[in-house]
Amino acid sequence: MESDGEILEEPQRFEDKGLAVRLIYVKERYKYRVEYSPLLKNGEIEGNWGVFGGSVGYTCSEYNTEEEARQFYNKLEEIPADEILDHFAVGEKQ
């Protein structure tokens, strides 16, 4: 999924998680998004950007305010790769 939003934070690489993360504002939706793209073996960013979560039983990394989006964006460095989706779990999955 390629976004047409305004990039607020350029991609930050998380080599240990195998992904890059950026923060954007999607004017058409009035939403702030934390998006990720996989890192290729050669270290380049794949370029297919998408939100975290969003499938059945999960919320996604799309927020109403920049502050909420930045809180998650800044917290990503501390979240282990295998726990990122747990952050978005709803109901019994939490």
BELGI-V187556 format. One record per pair of residues at least 12 apart in sequence whose C-alpha atoms are under 7 Angstrom apart, sorted by sequence separation. I is the first residue (numbers start at 0). J is the second residue. D is the distance in whole Angstrom. If there is no record, write none. Layout:
i: [I;I]
j: [J;J]
d: [D;D]
This chain:
i: [9;21;22;36;8;20;21;35;36;8;20;21;34;35;7;8;20;34;35;6;7;19;20;34;6;7;18;19;33;34;5;6;18;19;32;4;5;18;19;4;5;17;18;4;17;3;4;19;33;32;33;59;32;58;31;32;57;58;30;31;57;58;30;31;52;56;57;30;31;56;30;31;33;52;32;31;33;1;2;0;1;0;0;16]
j: [21;33;34;48;21;33;34;48;49;22;34;35;48;49;22;23;35;49;50;22;23;35;36;50;23;24;35;36;50;51;23;24;36;37;50;23;24;37;38;24;25;37;38;25;38;25;26;44;60;60;61;87;61;87;61;62;87;88;61;62;88;89;62;63;84;88;89;63;64;89;64;65;68;87;68;68;72;47;48;47;48;48;49;80]
d: [6;6;6;5;6;7;5;5;7;5;6;6;6;6;5;7;4;5;6;6;5;5;7;5;4;7;6;5;6;7;5;7;6;6;7;6;5;4;6;5;6;6;5;4;5;7;7;7;5;6;7;6;4;5;6;6;5;7;6;5;5;7;6;6;6;6;6;5;6;6;7;6;6;6;6;6;6;6;7;6;5;5;5;5]
